[in-house]
Amino acid sequence: MKKQYSAQFKAQIVQEMLKEEKSFSQLASEHGVSTKQMGRWKTIALEGLPRLFEPTDQKVQQDYEQKIETLYAEIGRLTTELTWLKKKIWSSPWVTLNGWLWWNAAPVSYRYKPRQSYWA
């Protein structure tokens, strides 16, 4: 069964490892954590450390750009679906909706022609 450790506990262990006052095995026996797990926590902490020093504007900008990209993809998908539905529905004079058959009152473009008089 895996133990769940709090983030604060993990940070405390990583701090002690970085101080290098005690060996990995000493820390592991003191806290009841395997040395492999402690090594993973140290790797995660060291890989994430540079992100703490990045300007927050870059993080916000990256999140914003990712959100915009996701929304444009959604717009494209919905536009494609709408176009397909329009072609499917408006191409037939009859539409089935909730099990009922309806006459499709799709607008038909007629070219206006003035009435011809009999005497012209």
Backbone as a ProteinNet text record, in pm:
[ID]
protein_1_A
[PRIMARY]
MKKQYSAQFKAQIVQEMLKEEKSFSQLASEHGVSTKQMGRWKTIALEGLPRLFEPTDQKVQQDYEQKIETLYAEIGRLTTELTWLKKKIWSSPWVTLNGWLWWNAAPVSYRYKPRQSYWA
[TERTIARY]
82.8	0	88.4	56.9	136.2	95.8	196.5	170.5	154.5	65.4	47.2	121	215.8	293.5	249.7	248.7	210	323.9	289	388.1	487.5	440	528.4	632	589.1	681.4	788.3	743.8	838.4	939.1	889.6	978.5	1080.5	1036.3	1126.8	1238.2	1204.2	1304.1	1402.5	1349.6	1437.8	1532.4	1483.5	1569.9	1683.1	1648.7	1752	1852.7	1803.7	1895.9	1991.1	1938.2	2022.4	2124.7	2096.2	2193.7	2315	2294.2	2399.3	2466.9	2392.6	2446.6	2439	2338.7	2319.9	2312.1	2341.4	2334.4	2188.5	2169.1	2035.3	1981.3	2064.9	2018.8	1982.7	2057.8	2024.1	1888.4	1867.9	1740	1625.1	1649.7	1545.8	1504.3	1601	1567.2	1499.4	1538.8	1476.8	1329.9	1300.9	1165.7	1081.7	1139.8	1064.3	1025.5	1116.2	1092.1	1205.8	1174.4	1280.8	1372.8	1496.6	1593.8	1555.5	1493.6	1450.1	1344.4	1249.9	1144.8	1204.7	1299.3	1363.8	1438.2	1501.3	1570	1472.4	1353.9	1252	1207.4	1184.2	1141	1247.1	1373.3	1480.9	1486.3	1470.4	1471.4	1356.5	1237.6	1120.9	1144.5	1200.3	1225	1327.7	1434.6	1538.6	1492.8	1406.5	1354.9	1255.5	1179.4	1079.6	1133.5	1253.9	1311.9	1325	1372.3	1386.4	1253.5	1143.1	1013.2	974.1	1027.1	996.2	1055.9	1162	1230.3	1189.6	1100.3	1050.6	955.5	953.9	856.4	715.3	628.1	491.1	419.4	463.6	400.8	414.3	527.4	547	450.3	432	339.8	197.9	159.2	24.9	9.3	111.4	106.8	96.1	172.8	166.9	30	-24.8	-158.3	-263	-249.2	-342.4	-335.3	-213.3	-197.4	-251.4	-229.8	-280.7	-433.6	-492.6	-638.5	-694.8	-629.3	-674	-666.3	-557.4	-540.9	-651	-680.9	-787.2	-922.6	-949.3	-1077.8	-1090.9	-981.9	-987.2	-1011.3	-952	-975.2	-1122	-1179.3	-1321.1	-1410.2	-1376.4	-1453.3	-1447.3	-1330.7	-1316.3	-1399.7	-1397.8	-1475.6	-1624.8	-1670.5	-1812.5	-1856.8	-1770.9	-1803.2	-1817	-1726.8	-1734.3	-1863.6	-1898.8	-2022.7	-2144.8	-2145.1	-2257.7	-2273.2	-2162.8	-2166.5	-2221.2	-2177.1	-2225.1	-2374.7	-2418.3	-2560.5	-2645.3	-2597.8	-2672.5	-2688.7	-2580.6	-2588.4	-2684	-2676.8	-2759.1	-2907.1	-2937.4	-3076.1	-3137.8	-3067.2	-3127.3	-3129.9	-3064.9	-3065.9	-3193.7	-3267.7	-3389	-3511.1	-3621.8	-3742.1	-3813	-3776.5	-3837.8	-3732.3	-3768.9	-3677.1	-3744.7	-3671.5	-3723.9	-3672.5	-3766	-3729.6	-3813.1	-3748.6	-3816.9	-3920.4	-3889.4	-3978.5	-4089.9	-4097.6	-4199.6	-4137.1	-4214.5	-4167.1	-4217.9	-4126.9	-4161.4	-4122.5	-4201.1	-4167	-4058.2	-3952.3	-3840.4	-3873.3	-3885	-3917.4	-3789.8	-3694.5	-3567.9	-3590.1	-3528.6	-3547.4	-3486.1	-3561.5	-3514	-3495.3	-3382.2	-3357.6	-3419.5	-3509.8	-3572.3	-3519.5	-3500.1	-3457.6	-3582.4	-3582.4	-3700.1	-3714.6	-3831.6	-3862.4	-3986.3	-3978.7	-4098.4	-4208.2	-4332	-4443.4	-4447	-4472.6	-4486	-4631.5	-4652.7	-4789.5	-4824.6	-4950.9	-4994.4	-4978.7	-4977.3	-4978	-4839.5	-4736.7	-4604.4	-4536.6
-117.5	0	125.4	218.5	340.6	439.3	504.8	610.3	741.2	825.8	958.4	1057.8	1127.3	1226.3	1365.7	1456.9	1594.3	1664.1	1767.9	1844.8	1910.1	1951.6	2014.4	1915	1791.5	1687.2	1660.3	1650.7	1625.3	1739.1	1863.1	1979.7	1980.7	1942.9	1938.3	1836.1	1719.4	1615	1662.3	1725.6	1773.9	1880.5	1967.5	2068.8	2003.4	1901.6	1831.4	1762.5	1708.7	1643.9	1746.1	1865.2	1968.1	2025.4	2021.3	2066.7	1974.8	1847.3	1745.2	1725.7	1741.8	1716.9	1568.4	1499.2	1356.9	1284.6	1157.2	1078.2	1043.3	998.6	957.3	847.6	750.7	636.7	679.6	774.5	824.6	895.1	981.6	1052.8	955.2	855.2	756.5	680.6	640.3	565	655	781.9	874.5	899.6	915.6	954.5	838.1	720.9	604.7	611.8	665.5	679.2	609.1	546.1	477.6	579.2	538.3	627.7	656.6	559.1	582	692.3	687.3	788.3	925.6	930.7	1058	1111.8	1023.6	1065.7	1124	1061	1113	1252.4	1270.6	1400.9	1508	1470.2	1566	1604.5	1504.9	1531.9	1623.9	1596.3	1680.5	1822.7	1836.6	1969.2	2046.1	1979.3	2048.2	2083.6	1999	2031.3	2147.1	2157.2	2263	2394.1	2391.9	2511.4	2628.9	2608.8	2724.2	2794.6	2722.9	2786.2	2885.7	2868.6	2962.4	3100.6	3104.6	3231.1	3296.2	3231.6	3292.5	3405.5	3509.3	3615.1	3558.6	3604.8	3553.7	3592.3	3701.1	3743.3	3635.4	3567.1	3461.4	3346.1	3309.6	3201.1	3238.7	3360.7	3407.2	3410	3458.7	3465.4	3325.6	3230.2	3093.7	3031.7	3052.4	3000.6	3062.8	3192.3	3264.5	3211.5	3194.5	3144.5	3002.2	2918.7	2782.3	2782.5	2869.7	2879.7	2926.5	3026.1	3076.2	2965.4	2890.6	2780.9	2675.9	2643.6	2546.4	2597.8	2725.2	2782.1	2788.6	2823.4	2825	2684.9	2584.5	2446.7	2409.5	2450.8	2423.8	2495.6	2621	2696.1	2626.5	2578.9	2508.8	2381.8	2307.4	2183.4	2212	2311.6	2345.1	2400.4	2478.5	2530.7	2417.7	2321.5	2206.4	2128.3	2105.3	2034	2110	2241.7	2323.1	2319.5	2328.9	2322.6	2188.7	2082.4	1949.2	1937	1986.1	1979	2061.2	2178	2260.4	2188.8	2128.5	2055.6	1937.6	1867.5	1749	1786.5	1886.7	1923.7	1999.8	2098.8	2186.2	2123.9	2010.7	1949.3	1870.7	1835.9	1756.2	1843.1	1823.9	1903.2	1852.7	1735.4	1681.2	1662	1694	1683.7	1601.2	1508	1430.5	1493	1524.8	1586.6	1522.6	1460.3	1392.9	1291.3	1221.6	1119	1170.7	1301.7	1361.6	1403.3	1396.2	1436.8	1577.6	1669.3	1810.5	1854.4	1945.5	2007.2	2109	2103.1	2193.8	2325.2	2429.1	2560.5	2639.5	2576.2	2642.9	2752.7	2867.3	2975.4	2937.6	2961.2	2932.2	3065.3	3082.5	3210.5	3207.4	3298.8	3313.5	3440.5	3433.2	3552.3	3631.7	3755.5	3838.5	3865.9	3837.9	3869.3	3957.8	4071.2	4155.5	4087.4	4112.9	4054.5	4107.5	4019.1	4057.1	4092.8	4203.7	4237.9	4179.8	4161	4103.5	4200.1	4329	4428.1	4479.5	4432.7	4487.1	4421.2
0	0	0	-91	-100.8	6.5	62.4	158.8	84.1	133.5	76.2	165.7	106	179.7	138.2	232.9	201.4	127	55.6	-19.5	75.5	191.1	289.3	340.4	364	409.9	303.8	177.7	68.1	56.6	67.4	57	170.2	288.8	403.8	380.4	328	301.7	194.7	88.7	-18.6	36	123.6	184.4	263.5	338.1	416.1	323.9	211.3	116.6	55.6	25	-37.9	59.5	188.6	289.5	294.2	258.8	256.3	391.4	500.4	633.5	667.7	609.8	634.8	501.6	504.2	381.3	349.9	227	184.4	275.1	304.6	385.1	527.7	583.8	716.8	716	616.3	606.2	582.6	499.3	468.7	593.6	674.6	795.6	899.3	907.2	1002.1	969.9	841.5	800.4	748.8	734.9	689.9	542.9	461.9	317.5	245.5	131.7	57.7	-9.3	-30.9	-94	-238.7	-306.2	-445.1	-450	-355.6	-351.3	-322.4	-232.3	-201.6	-323.2	-397.9	-519.6	-622	-633.9	-726.6	-684.1	-553.9	-504.6	-530.8	-512.5	-536.2	-683.9	-773.7	-918	-956.5	-904	-933.5	-885.5	-763.9	-707.7	-790.4	-830.7	-906.7	-1048.5	-1108	-1240.9	-1235.6	-1126.4	-1114.7	-1062.3	-1008.7	-949	-1045.8	-1169.4	-1259.3	-1288.4	-1287.2	-1314.3	-1206.3	-1085.6	-978.5	-1004.4	-1083.1	-1109	-1240.4	-1315.7	-1439	-1402.4	-1483.9	-1457.1	-1470.9	-1385.4	-1388.1	-1516.5	-1580.5	-1705.3	-1812	-1815.9	-1915.2	-1890	-1764.8	-1732	-1773.3	-1741.1	-1776.6	-1927.5	-1997.2	-2143.1	-2204.2	-2153	-2205	-2180.3	-2060.7	-2031.1	-2122.9	-2145.7	-2233.2	-2376.2	-2427.3	-2564	-2578.2	-2477.6	-2481.7	-2479.5	-2399.3	-2392.5	-2526.7	-2588.5	-2718.8	-2823.1	-2823.8	-2919.7	-2902.4	-2777.8	-2749.5	-2797.5	-2772.8	-2814	-2966.1	-3036.3	-3183	-3239	-3176	-3219.7	-3200.4	-3088.4	-3061.8	-3163.1	-3194.7	-3294.5	-3429.1	-3468.3	-3595.1	-3599.6	-3491.3	-3485.9	-3495.5	-3420.3	-3421.8	-3556.8	-3620.6	-3753.8	-3853.7	-3846.8	-3936.6	-3913	-3787.4	-3756.7	-3806.5	-3787.4	-3831.3	-3982.6	-4053.5	-4199.8	-4245.6	-4183.4	-4220.9	-4194.3	-4077.3	-4044.4	-4140.7	-4177.7	-4272.7	-4405.7	-4452.5	-4579.2	-4566.7	-4455.1	-4435.2	-4423.4	-4343.1	-4317.5	-4434	-4485.9	-4586.7	-4725.1	-4743.2	-4875.6	-4901	-4799.2	-4813.4	-4783.6	-4857.4	-4827.1	-4701	-4651.3	-4530.8	-4422.5	-4299.9	-4186.8	-4077.9	-4019.3	-3907.2	-3778.9	-3689	-3562.2	-3453.1	-3357.6	-3246.2	-3295	-3400.9	-3451.1	-3540.6	-3561.1	-3646.5	-3777.6	-3882.5	-4014.3	-4041.3	-4065.9	-4085.3	-4225.4	-4280	-4407.6	-4380.9	-4460.4	-4442.6	-4510.9	-4432.3	-4487.7	-4513.2	-4576.2	-4604.1	-4705.7	-4685.1	-4781.7	-4916.8	-5019.4	-5154.3	-5223.7	-5283.4	-5349.7	-5489.3	-5511.2	-5642.1	-5705.6	-5831.1	-5903.1	-5936.7	-5901.1	-5924.5	-6073.3	-6123.8	-6262.3	-6263.3	-6326.6	-6331.6	-6414.1	-6379.8	-6453.5	-6595.4	-6681.2	-6820.7	-6846.1	-6905.3	-6939.1	-7074.9	-7095.5	-7222	-7339.1	-7309.2	-7416	-7450.2	-7383.9	-7411.9	-7527.3
[MASK]
++++++++++++++++++++++++++++++++++++++++++++++++++++++++++++++++++++++++++++++++++++++++++++++++++++++++++++++++++++++++

